[in-house]
Amino acid sequence: MGGRKGKGSADAQRYGTASHDFETVNVTGGNSVIGTKNNTNININATWQSKLEASLSHLPRELQEFAGEVALQQAFWFAIEHGIFKRVQKILSCKKNESLLSCRETKFSNAPLHAAASRGHPNIVKLIVSFQKSYPDLLEAKQKHDKTPLLVAAENGKTEIVEILINSGANLYAFDKDKNTALHLAARKGHTPTVEALVKLDGENRLLGQTNRRRDTPLSVTAAKGNKPCLEVLAAAEKASGHAMQDSAQASGSSGEPEDEDLGKRHAALLPELKSKLSAGNTR
């Protein structure tokens, strides 16, 4: 029953039901984490683990199957969130378990690829993407805020994941419910390497000029945040692509609300300096 009890150990234990073999993950102290609920780990100590296994064996076949499916989903999500590649690979190696790729968590309606992308697990992302032929909607699946896995990766500054997803065929110009593109989201969070990667991958130079629901471009979003490294990257890209600078009033999309007025003031303070840099050819 028990696995290694050393600090940080993570051993698999296998349980059989009428229709499934499923795994739980043993962690420190002999506790078993069978999954997450509302992002809180469910921990069961070794004694209760034994009782759980015994109780499952006495359940009717239908309930055994249901319990097995729930535990399998929880083990799958746990492995994705914690980057346990071999466990995800093992679960998906069974054909009947591939349907787990379509399951969603309850809080944000994230799919497994969203979870792997946001946490920056490249091997797991590549593994999930390899199922595109059977699940063609994997790359463009949208969660609660209409974010695709690419948008989630960009927002979290996972540059390697962004590159993997785009090279796998993800829509570079996807946007969320507020019409923010990957470049908007990366720029707003100040993820300069991700901004650089997106600009480089955008061969058509379309992202630079795209506006969100508030009529902000990635450049005006960056100006509002005052993130100079991102500002310099976007300034250079603007100059290279020949995009015209927007003035602060147009960029802010001011509606007269306090937040919009503040955004406009910050644009007014930052964009003239940026225009000066562009005209002088000095972005450093």
N, C-alpha and C positions, 0 to 999 in steps of 0.2 A: 504493500500500500504506500509506504512512505518513499520519498526520494531522498536525495542528499539534502541535508538541512543546513548546509553552510550558507553564510550570508550571500544574498544575491543569486542563489542557485535557482534555476528554472527548468524543472524536469517535467516531462509529460507522463501522465498516467492514462491508461486506456480503460474505457468502460464499454461493455457491450449491451445493446438493447435489441429488440426484435428487428429493427431496421438499420441501426447505425452502430458504428464504432465511433466514439467521440472522445476528445481529449480535454483534460483540464490541465492547468499549469500549476505545479507546485512551486511556491516561493518560500521565502525565509521562514524558519520555524516550523516547517511541515504544514503550513497553511496552504489551502488550495484556492486559487482564484478561478472561478468557472466563467467569469464574464463581467460585464458592466451593466448597470441599470441607472439611467439618468447620470451617466458619467461617474458613478460611484462604484468602486470595486466591491464585489460580493465575496467575502472571505469565509471559508469554512475550514475549521481545524480538522485534524486527522480523525478525531473521534466521530465528529458529525459527518465527515466524509464517508466513513464506514457505514454509518446508519443510513446515509443517503443512498449508497449503493445497494444496501439490503432492502430498503423500501422500494426502490425501483424494480427489483426482481419480483415483487409481489403485486405490482400493478397490472391491470389488464393490458393486453397487447397494444391497444390503441393509445393508452396513456403512456406506456413505455416508449412508443414511437414519438409521441408529442414531447415527452421529457428529453428524449435523445436529440430531437431537432432543436429544441431551445438551447440545450447545452452546447450543441455543435455550433450554433450561431454565436453564442457568447464566447466560445473558445476562438472562433474565427476572428471576431471583432477585437478581442484582446490581443491576438497575435499581430493583427494589422497595426493597431494603435502603438504597440510596443516594438514594432520592427522585427518580429521573430519570423524571418523569411522562411526557414525550413518548415516551420509549422504551417504557415499559410500554403506553402507548396505541397505539403503532405495532404492537407485537407482538400485542396483543389485537384489533386491527382486522381481523386475518385470522381468519376463522371457525374454521379448523381448529386454531388456537392457543388457543382458549378453554378447552380441556381442561387447560391449565396451571393454571387456577384450582383444580383438584382435587389438584394435586401437593403433596407434603409434603417438608420437609427432614428429615434423618435424626436430628439430635441431640434435638430436643424434639417432633418431628412437627408443627411449625407449618405451617399453610397460608399461602398468600400474604397473606391478609387479616390473619392474626396478625402477620406481619412488618411490614406497612404500618402497622398499628395501634400496635404497640409502639414504632415509630420516629417516630410522629407525622407521617405524610405525608397530610394531609387530601385532596388532590386524587386521590391514588392510591386511598385508601380509598373515596372517592365513586365512582371509576371501577369498582373491583371490585364494590362494592355494586350498581352498575347492572346487573349480570349476574344478579341474584337470580331473575329469572323462569326463566332456564335452569338455574340452580344454586341451588335453594331452601334448601339447607343451609349456604350461605355464612356467614350471620350466627351460626349456632349450632354451627359446626364446633369440635370440641374437640381440643386437643393432648395431649401426654403427661400433663400434670397436670390434665386435664379443664377447662382454661381456655378459654373462648370468646374471640373477638377483643375483646369488651367488657371482660372480666376482665383481659386483657393490657394493654389501653389504660389502665384504671383503675389497675392496679398500677404502671404507668410514669408516671402523672400526666399523661396526654395528654387534657386536658379537652375540647378541641375534637373529638377523635376519639370520645370517650365520647358527646358530644352528637349527633354525626353518626350513630353506630351506633344509639343509642336512638331517635332520630327516624326512622331507617330501618326500625325494627321489631325490633331486637335485644331479647332477653329481659332486662329489667332485674333480674330476680330469679334469674338463672342463678348457679350456684355451682360451685366446683372440687371436687377429690377430698376436700378437707378441709372442705367445705361453707362456704368463705369466699365471700361475695358481693363484688360490685364495691366496695361501701362498706367492707367489712372490709379489702380489699386496699389501697384508697386511703388509708384511715385509718392502717393499720399503717405505711405508708411516709411518712406525714406530708404527703400531697399535699392541702393545704387547699382550693385552688380546685376540685379534682376532687371532694372531699367535698361542698363547697357545691353543685356542679352536680348531683351524684347525689341529694342531699337535696331539691333543688328539683324534679328530674324525677320523684321518687317521690311522685306524687299520692296514693297510698294509704297512705303512711307505713309501709310494711311493712318496709323495709330496716332501720330503726332497731331493731326488735325481733327480727330474725332472728339466730339463734345458729349458730356453726360447730361443728365436731366436738368442740371443747373447751368448748362451751357459752359461748363469748365472744360478746357483741354487739359491733357496731362501736365503741360507746362504751367498753366495757371494754378492747377492744384498744388504743384510743387512750390510755386512762388508764394502761395498762401501759407504753406507750411514753413517756408523759410529754410528749406533743406538745400544748402548750396552745392554739395556734391552732385545731387540729382539735377539741380538747376543747371549746372555746368554741362552735364551729359546731354540734357535735352536742348540746351542752347546750341551746342555744337551740332546736334542732329538737325535742329531747325535751320541753322545756317547752311549745312550741307545739302539739305533737301529743298531749300528755297522757300520754305513755308514763311508766310508773312506773320510777324508778331501781332497779336491782338492787343488793343489797348485795354487798360484795366477795367473800364466800365463794361465793355463788351464781354470780357473774359469772366467777370464775376457773375454775370446774369443777375444783377441785383434786383430784388423784389421789394426793397424797402424795409425788410425785416432786419432786426439788429445783427443777426449772424451774417446776413448778406452784406450789410453795410460794412461790417468789420472785415469781411473777406475782400471787399472792394478796396478798402484803405490799405490792406496789406499788399494787394496787387499793385496799387499805386506807388507804394514805397519800394517795391522790389523790381517791377518790370522796367522802369526807366534805366536802372543800373544794368539790367540784363540787355536791354536794347543797345546801351553804350558798349557793352562787351562784344555784342554781335557785330556792330558796325566797325569796331576796332580790330575784330578778328582775334580777340583775346578772351579765352574762356578759362584761363587758369589764374 
